[in-house]
Amino acid sequence: MQAFHPKTLDEALAAAADGATPLAGGTDLMVEVNFGKRRPEMVVGLRRIAELREWERSRIGSGVTWRRVERDGPRAYAQAARTVGSPQIRNAATIGGNLGTASPAGDGHPFLAAVDASIEIASTSGRRLVPWYEFFTGPKQNALQPGELITAVVLPERLPERHEFGKVGVRNAMVISTVCCVVTRDTEGSTTVALGSVGPTPIRVPAAEEMISAEPSPSDSALGEFARLVSEGVRPITDHRSTEEYRRHAAGVLARRLLERCLA
Ligand SMILES: Cc1cc2nc3c(=O)[nH]c(=O)nc-3n(C[C@H](O)[C@H](O)[C@H](O)COP(=O)(O)OP(=O)(O)OC[C@H]3O[C@@H](n4cnc5c(N)ncnc54)[C@H](O)[C@@H]3O)c2cc1C
């Protein structure tokens, strides 16, 4: 495996156009290489490219690590960052790598879905901005075309006043999500709920959002109905980590708890 470590984005894009596989923190890619699942002939390292680490207001470079998001990010994104792997993983792993892998269990995805973020993608032909719901196309699949690199995540200029992340897993740390979720609520009551690990891609639950957004001060029964609609709206599977039934139940319970935190 040959490795090229450019200092500029243009050089990296040229290497990607020649077929080189992007390597950011390596916390997903090198696991696959070590297990023999991938054998790239050429990798293009992205860590020396300062432009990819830039963070200006709502535009966060793809080379920003989870450690930085944990420290400087908006509340729910920082809460999600805090749960990614261990401190060692968070110091190396990037938000761009999380999107590149596009795992249904990626902990960074629900925040992007909940706030309607876009993903900035570049190639030697130019840049394009892809809304989150077009970026994720299936389990570990995304809208990247050959030769393209993720350059940034673009959040809306104004985020909802309250937003909370939560994750259910088999233990409290170093765990892949059984369910992960972000709930947002603004001062007018407009609410979003986005979940991971309960469908092939991150998903929103419009029926639950519409119902609870119409409740200025939700009663206990409204909160119960919100949880029921979330459980009904997710599309989990049974796999080695959990059952479909448990994920469905946990999604409703978790979403309700996060909404209650937003309302507190
Ligand atoms: C022990 C351990 C624990 C983990 N825990 C969690 C967890 O709790 N939650 C979680 O969500 N993830 C977890 N992960 C997975 C991983 O750390 C994250 O997905 C991380 O964000 C990947 O980032 P990276 O920079 O290391 O990506 P890399 O491994 O460098 O790349 C991942 C993929 O994205 C591609 N890629 C990288 N950068 C770009 C780019 N700019 N443009 C286009 N493609 C790109 C690569 O080619 C590769 O296919 C864990 C991993 C390990 C090893």
The ligand as a Gaussian input file, in Angstrom:
#p B3LYP/6-31G(d) Opt

LIG

0 1
 C      -12.258000       1.377000      19.000000
 C      -13.190000       2.165000      18.106000
 C      -14.323000       2.736000      18.670000
 C      -15.208000       3.469000      17.859000
 N      -16.324000       4.027000      18.437000
 C      -17.193000       4.715000      17.671000
 C      -18.371000       5.282000      18.254000
 O      -18.614000       5.168000      19.454000
 N      -19.215000       5.971000      17.440000
 C      -18.959000       6.137000      16.097000
 O      -19.757000       6.778000      15.400000
 N      -17.850000       5.611000      15.525000
 C      -16.972000       4.904000      16.277000
 N      -15.851000       4.348000      15.702000
 C      -15.655000       4.488000      14.266000
 C      -14.733000       5.656000      13.832000
 O      -13.893000       6.067000      14.883000
 C      -15.542000       6.862000      13.347000
 O      -16.419000       6.500000      12.302000
 C      -14.616000       7.995000      12.877000
 O      -15.337000       9.216000      12.786000
 C      -13.917000       7.702000      11.553000
 O      -13.081000       8.804000      11.246000
 P      -11.599000       8.625000      10.678000
 O      -11.080000       9.991000      10.470000
 O      -10.798000       7.728000      11.559000
 O      -11.933000       7.895000       9.312000
 P      -10.981000       6.962000       8.388000
 O      -10.846000       5.623000       9.004000
 O       -9.746000       7.678000       8.010000
 O      -11.918000       6.870000       7.088000
 C      -13.193000       6.226000       7.161000
 C      -13.774000       6.126000       5.748000
 O      -14.073000       7.415000       5.244000
 C      -13.287000       7.717000       4.100000
 N      -12.881000       9.112000       4.269000
 C      -12.221000       9.667000       5.309000
 N      -12.114000      10.994000       5.162000
 C      -12.746000      11.289000       4.010000
 C      -12.997000      12.508000       3.300000
 N      -12.592000      13.708000       3.765000
 N      -13.666000      12.450000       2.130000
 C      -14.099000      11.265000       1.646000
 N      -13.912000      10.085000       2.272000
 C      -13.245000      10.109000       3.442000
 C      -12.147000       6.719000       4.093000
 O      -11.680000       6.421000       2.796000
 C      -12.822000       5.513000       4.743000
 O      -13.597000       4.828000       3.778000
 C      -14.937000       3.617000      16.472000
 C      -13.775000       3.055000      15.914000
 C      -12.916000       2.335000      16.716000
 C      -11.677000       1.723000      16.115000

